[in-house]
Amino acid sequence: MENNWDIAQESLSQITVYSNPDNKPVTISGHAEELKCVGVGTDAAVFQHLYAPSFAFKVYAEDKVSKIKTEKNIYDMLGDTSFFPVCFAANDRYLVLSYEEGITLFDCLLQGIHIPEQVVKDVERAREYVREKGLNPRDMHLKNILLQDGRAKIIDVSEYIQPGNDFRWEHLKKGYEAHYHLIDGNAIPFWLIETVRKWYNQQRNRFSSFDEFMKTVLKLTMFKNEKKVK
């Protein structure tokens, strides 16, 4: 791929990203006609440039730029693999990544797009690959996994040097295997997905198991749906 990402430098200089408290998404200040924001996280925002569409520019919040070198090192350790984007370069403000087509699993649920079992298998294999490279596969969730031509592409590796297991993927996989057939092909309302996400983040430690958590989610969902019908 031709290294023409420098064309975006002037436009990116017009953008500033600020972090927010309580792990909320970043705020973007500034504007450049040639840039399109294609993703927002808690540490950075991702842009695509009109004249360099093959690249994604992950611009970090001013107080998070120390993470750039760490993430670049993670990509270097992962090496050449189809499971993750390619990291071409890094500077003191942003990473230059390959732009990846596809739709997040989060948006698949919102739009009722089928998530094939192959995606689950790909993520499982990707996790094995990450461990083989001496890293820790964390923070794998619906917004960090793309459906790309029927396969999985994982688009955020920033936590792979952190210790411990957050169990996000294990719980998603279990939910897929046990419950996905009940909603497959149906568009799930945004309010419902957000409600489940908030319950999960705030209350999962109060339950003895993920199965107990899901039973409560299903009961509350049925209750809310009954109230709407009335």
N, C-alpha and C positions, 0 to 999 in steps of 0.2 A: 504494500500500500504506500502510495506516495506521501512523503512527510510534508504535507502542505498545511498543517494545523496552525502555523505561525500567522496565517491570514486572519485568524480570529483574535489575535492578541489585542489589537486596538479596541475592538468591540467589547472584549471582556474587561478591559481597563475601565470601562464606563459602568461596570456592575460592582456593587458591594453587597456582601451577604453578612447578615447579622444573626447570631444565635439568640434563642429565647429561653427563659427559665422553664422548669417543670417538663423538660424533654419535649417541648413543643417544636413544630417545624420552624425552620429558619425564615427570616424576613429578607426580601430582596429589595435593594434600593438601586435606582438608576435604570437606564433603558438604552438599548441599542437595536435598531431596526433589523439587523442581520441575525439577531439571536432569538431562539425560541427556548423557553424553559420546558424541559421534558421530565423533570423530576425534582422533588423537594424532600429533604430529610431533616434530621435534627442537627446535623453538623454542616451540611453542604447543600447546594442546589446544582442541578445538572442542566447544561445548555447544549443545544445543537446550533451550529453556525450555517447560515444559508449557503455559503460558498465553500464549506468544508463539511458536508453532511455525513461523511463516513466516520466522524469523530464525535465523541461526547466529552464535554469539558466539565469536570466536577470541581466547582468553585466552593472553597471552604469559607465558613464564617471567620471573621478576623481573629477571634479568640480560639479558633480550632485548627489553625494552620499547622500546628506542631504534629498533627495526625497525618499530614500529607506524606512525609518521608516514611512513616510506619506503613501506610497503606501501599506505597510504591514497593517497599521491601516485601510485603506479602505477595503482591502480584509477581515479583521477581522469583519468589520461592515457588509459587504455583506453576510458573513456566508456561509452556505452550500446551493448552488444553481446550477442548470444545466446551467445557462446563462453565467457563467464565469469560468475561470480556478480556481484550488485550489492553495492557497499559503501555502506551508508547513513550510517555515522558511525564515529568513532574517539574514544577517550579515552586516558588514560594507562595503561590496563591491557589493553584489548581493542578489536577491530574488530567492528562490527555488519554482518553480511553477509546476503544472502538465503540461506535454507536450500534446498539443492538435493537433490531426490529422485534416486534412482538407485543403481547399484552400481558400484564401482570395477572397472577392467579386471583388477586383481589378483584380486578376488573372482570375476569372471567365469571366470577360469582355474581357480580352486579348485572352482567349482560346475559347470563344463562348460557355461556359458552362452555362446551364440554371440556373437561380436564381429563385427558387420557391417563390410564395407569402407567404408561411409559414415562410420564413426567415424574411420578413418584419413584420409579426405578432409577431414573437419571439422577435425581437428587440423592438417593441412597448411594449410588456409585460415586457421585461427586464428593460426598462426605468421606467415603473411604479414601478417595484420592487426596483430599485435604490432610487427612491424618497421616497418609504415607509421606507427605511432604513435611511432617513435623509441626503441623498447625492444628488449630482447634475449630471445627465447623460450628460456629454460633450464629445467632441472629438470622436464621433462615425462616422467613415468614412469607405471607401471601404477597406482600408488596415488593419483596426482594427476589421473586422468582418469575421469570417470563415464560410464557408458552410461545415457543418459536418453532414453527413447522412441525408441531406435534411432539417436540422435545422440550426439555427444561434448559434454561440459561439463567444462572444465578448472578445477580448484578451488584451485590455489595459484599465485600470481603473484609471490611474494616475491623471487625471484631475477632478475627481469626487468631490473634496472638493473646487474647484474653483467656484466663483459666475458667474452668467450670463448664457445666452444661445448663443452658437455659431451658432445655426441653421443648422449645418452640416447635422444632420440626417433628420430634417424636409425637407430640400431641396433634399436630396437623395430620400426620400420617395416620394416626389412630382414628381421628375423626373422619378422614377420607375413607378408610377401609370399612368403618362401622356405619357411617351415616350419609356419605355422599350420594349413594344411590337414591336417597329420598328426595334430593333436590336437583339431581343432574338434569340439565336442560332447562331449569327454571331460573328466571332472573330473581335474585334475592335483594330485597329492599336495602338501601344504604343504611337506614336507621337500625335494621336488624343486625347487620354485620358489625356496625359500630357498637351496638349494645353488647354483643357477644365479646367483642374485642376488649371493651372496658371492663366487663365482668371478669374476663380472663386475667387482665393485668392487675386488677384491684383485689380479686377475691380467690384466685386459684389456690393460694396457700392455705385457705380456710377449709379446703376440701381434702379428704383423705386420699382421693385418687382422681384421675382425669375422668374416669367413668362417672363418678359421683357429680363432678362439675357439669358434664354433658347432660346428665339426667335433669339437673336443675335448670339448665339452659332450655331444654326441650319443654319442660313444664311451664316455665315462664313465657316462652314463645307461644305455646298453645293458649295460655291465659290471655295474652295480649291480642292474639288473633281472634279469640272468642269475643273480647270486648269490642273489637273493631266491627265484627259482624253484627253485633247488637246495635 
